[in-house]
Amino acid sequence: MAHPMIVGLLMLGLSAAPALAAEKTDPQSGFIIAPGWETARNNCIACHSAKLVTQNSGTREHWLSLIRWMQDTQGLWEFDDKTEDTILSYLSSNYGPKQESRRPPLKAEQLPENPYRPSKT
């Protein structure tokens, strides 16, 4: 007869297995492998670290506000409609709002001005 502790550990491992298998990540970037991940990865890491994406979360509207902010202020190129939709769908599905967050993330227009950035006047 198997020891109760071993049976318990086996059951614990079996119950965690589906959750672990459900979310595979790209070993180089850390992006969750899901539809659209390569399009998002290729466009995002052209300018910054993949970690900047994977550590963040937000709704589709939040991700869109960040894209617009990057286009308006950081030199990000414009996407065709299909590419933008693919990126937004991927990010909002795989890096959507976190339930454990203390508050929703700020939209780009809510961020404080950078005191070190030269004024436009």
Summary of the structure (lengths in Angstrom):
residues: 121
radius of gyration: 19.5
end to end distance: 80.4
largest distance: 80.4
contacts: 259
relative contact order: 0.13
helix: 52%
strand: 2%
